[in-house]
Amino acid sequence: EGRQLLDGGRIADRVDACNRAKRRLKACFSPLLPRVKPGYNLIFIARSTALTAPFLSMQRSMIGALQRAGVYQETATSEVQQP
């Protein structure tokens, strides 16, 4: 099922690029996770630039998206003082 190209090598290249982009997104997001408000499901969509963009640039973009969504906290969740 799903879309397939006629050239098997192109399928493998595309899958490899998708997996690499997914790994890069996870690596960028992991340090940000403690600052994300709990109780949200987040979806990041990787563009082709996710394969070559500098790590810090990707992370800044993620922070900006999280701030616009209102789910990014300046203080990590584990650091928030409970009354």
C-alpha positions, -999 to 999 in steps of 0.1 A, spaced: 0 0 0 10 36 -1 28 54 -29 58 37 -45 82 49 -71 93 26 -99 129 28 -90 136 9 -58 168 29 -51 148 61 -51 124 46 -25 153 36 -3 168 71 -6 135 87 3 130 64 33 166 71 45 160 109 42 128 106 61 144 86 89 173 110 91 150 140 93 130 123 120 161 116 140 172 152 137 138 165 149 139 142 179 174 153 188 164 189 186 132 184 206 145 162 234 163 190 253 131 212 249 107 186 263 110 197 300 99 232 290 68 220 271 35 222 290 22 187 298 -10 174 282 -4 183 246 2 162 215 26 179 192 33 173 155 64 187 137 65 185 100 100 183 85 108 200 53 137 191 31 159 217 49 157 196 81 183 174 65 209 202 63 199 230 86 222 237 116 210 221 148 206 254 167 186 269 138 162 240 139 159 243 177 152 280 175 125 273 149 110 247 172 110 271 202 93 298 181 66 273 170 61 261 206 59 297 218 33 307 191 13 276 202 15 288 238 30 255 251 66 266 258 75 276 293 106 296 301 111 275 332 113 237 329 83 218 341 104 199 367 117 233 380 83 248 386 77 253 423 44 238 436 26 259 463 
